[in-house]
Amino acid sequence: MSIRVRKAKADDALAVHSIAMSWWRTPRVQEGITERQLEREGFLFYPLDTENYQDRIERSDHFWVAENTGTIVAYSMAYTFTEMRSFTFLTENDQTLLAYFTSWGCEQGCVYLAQAARMRSQVARGSISALATCLYTHATETGAPAVLCEISLEPRNRRSIASAKQSGFCQVATRKKIDPSTSKDRISGTFMRTLGSQLAR
């Protein structure tokens, strides 16, 4: 068995949605999953519905899926901020994110990695690494100076932080956000990976 990465297509949205929902923090907290387990395994705060995934697939040049023997086992949802502004529907998190990066002054031409997740199965092993390589290569080829992402520091998403650092991301800022599962403040870290000459490292 081997992992094959390709650009996402509109009819991949249902599979993407299914994978995302399996990592959604809110219902996992409600089910009694411990903070230690969530920290170790990773989680998503903002899964979308199938229609919104489809819209973002169609409007983004940086949305990828990984397959194993024809089955989608992982996805990487990324887009430029220009592409983001073209989406049919922007969540409240999207709107605050756009305002944040616009005021920060680094969004011009950068690619924002919004989500990456895989199936909870051995068949998905290696898929996130393969998706990351494809994303960074394509972003470099299209002239992006950097890839940006945000990862929760409090509550801590240790799994995603480790994955980002292994992929060459460095933390460059922090900010307060609202935890949608508790409606309380949380701390989010802004991470950046510069591209171009950095890609070969």
C-alpha positions in Angstrom: 0.0 0.0 0.0 1.2 3.5 -0.8 0.1 7.1 -0.3 -0.7 9.2 -3.3 -1.3 12.9 -3.0 -3.4 14.9 -5.4 -5.4 18.2 -5.7 -8.7 17.9 -4.0 -11.9 17.8 -6.2 -15.4 19.0 -5.3 -16.7 15.5 -4.7 -14.0 14.8 -2.1 -15.8 17.2 0.3 -17.8 14.5 2.0 -14.7 12.4 2.8 -12.9 15.5 4.0 -15.8 16.4 6.3 -15.9 12.9 7.7 -12.2 13.0 8.6 -12.5 16.5 10.1 -15.5 15.6 12.3 -13.6 12.7 13.9 -11.1 15.3 15.3 -13.6 17.9 16.4 -12.7 19.0 20.0 -16.2 20.0 21.2 -17.9 16.6 21.0 -14.8 14.8 22.2 -14.8 16.9 25.3 -18.5 16.3 25.8 -17.8 12.5 25.5 -15.3 12.8 28.4 -12.0 12.5 26.5 -9.3 13.7 28.9 -7.3 16.8 28.2 -4.1 14.7 28.3 -5.5 12.5 25.5 -6.6 15.5 23.4 -3.2 17.1 23.9 -1.4 13.9 22.8 -3.7 13.0 19.8 -4.5 16.5 18.5 -7.8 18.1 17.7 -9.7 20.5 15.5 -11.6 23.5 16.7 -13.4 24.5 13.5 -14.6 21.7 11.2 -16.9 22.9 8.4 -19.9 21.4 6.8 -19.6 19.5 3.5 -20.8 22.4 1.4 -18.2 24.7 2.8 -15.4 22.2 2.3 -16.6 21.9 -1.3 -16.6 25.6 -1.8 -13.1 25.9 -0.4 -11.8 23.1 -2.6 -13.2 24.8 -5.7 -11.8 28.2 -4.8 -8.4 27.2 -3.5 -5.2 26.2 -5.4 -3.7 24.7 -2.2 -6.3 22.1 -1.1 -4.8 18.5 -1.2 -6.0 15.0 -0.3 -4.0 11.8 0.2 -5.3 8.5 -1.0 -4.4 4.9 -0.2 -5.6 2.4 -2.8 -8.2 4.9 -4.0 -9.6 5.9 -0.5 -9.1 9.4 0.8 -7.2 9.0 4.1 -6.1 12.6 4.8 -6.4 16.1 3.7 -4.6 19.5 3.9 -6.8 22.6 3.6 -4.8 25.7 2.7 -5.3 28.9 0.7 -4.0 32.3 0.1 -5.8 35.2 1.9 -7.0 36.4 -1.5 -8.6 33.0 -2.1 -10.0 33.1 1.4 -11.8 36.4 0.7 -13.6 34.7 -2.2 -15.2 32.0 -0.2 -19.0 32.0 -0.3 -19.2 31.8 3.5 -16.7 33.0 6.1 -17.0 31.8 9.7 -16.5 34.1 12.6 -13.1 32.6 13.1 -12.3 33.3 9.4 -13.2 36.9 9.8 -11.1 37.4 12.9 -8.2 35.6 11.2 -8.3 37.8 8.2 -8.4 40.9 10.4 -5.5 39.6 12.4 -3.2 38.8 9.5 -4.1 42.0 7.6 -3.1 44.1 10.7 0.0 42.0 11.2 1.1 42.9 7.7 2.5 39.6 6.5 -0.4 38.1 4.6 0.5 39.4 1.1 1.2 36.3 -1.0 1.4 33.9 1.9 -0.5 30.6 2.1 -2.5 29.9 5.2 -2.7 26.3 6.4 -6.1 26.1 8.1 -6.5 22.3 8.7 -4.7 19.0 8.2 -6.1 15.7 9.4 -6.0 12.0 8.7 -8.1 8.9 9.3 -7.6 7.1 12.6 -6.2 4.1 10.8 -2.8 2.6 9.9 -3.7 3.0 6.2 -3.2 6.7 6.7 0.3 6.4 8.0 2.7 8.8 6.3 -0.1 10.8 4.7 0.3 14.0 6.7 4.0 14.1 5.8 3.3 13.5 2.2 0.6 16.3 2.1 3.0 18.7 3.8 5.7 18.1 1.2 3.3 18.7 -1.6 1.8 21.8 0.0 5.3 23.4 0.5 6.5 22.5 -2.9 3.4 23.9 -4.7 3.4 27.0 -2.5 7.0 27.7 -3.4 6.3 27.1 -7.1 3.5 29.6 -7.0 5.7 32.3 -5.4 4.4 32.2 -1.8 7.1 33.6 0.6 5.8 31.6 3.5 3.1 29.3 4.9 1.3 30.4 8.0 -0.8 28.5 10.5 -2.3 28.8 14.0 -2.2 26.1 16.6 -3.8 26.1 20.1 -1.3 26.6 22.9 -3.9 26.8 25.7 -5.5 24.2 25.6 -2.3 22.7 24.2 -2.4 20.8 20.9 0.9 19.1 21.5 0.5 16.7 18.5 0.0 19.6 16.0 2.8 21.7 17.5 5.2 18.8 17.2 4.2 18.1 13.6 4.5 21.8 12.6 8.0 22.1 14.1 9.1 18.9 12.4 7.9 20.5 9.1 10.1 23.6 9.6 7.6 26.0 11.3 8.7 28.4 13.9 6.4 30.2 16.4 6.4 33.9 15.7 3.5 35.3 17.8 0.6 34.5 20.1 -2.9 35.9 20.5 -6.1 35.3 22.5 -9.0 33.6 20.8 -12.3 32.2 22.0 -12.6 28.4 22.7 -15.8 27.4 21.0 -16.3 24.5 23.3 -16.3 26.6 26.5 -16.7 30.2 25.2 -13.7 31.2 27.3 -10.4 32.8 26.2 -7.7 30.5 24.9 -4.2 31.2 23.6 -3.3 30.5 20.0 0.2 30.4 18.5 1.1 31.9 15.1 3.6 29.7 13.3 5.5 30.4 10.0 7.5 28.4 7.6 9.5 30.5 5.1 9.8 29.0 1.6 12.2 29.4 -1.3 15.7 28.4 -0.2 14.3 27.0 3.0 12.5 24.2 1.2 15.6 22.1 0.6 16.4 21.9 4.3 
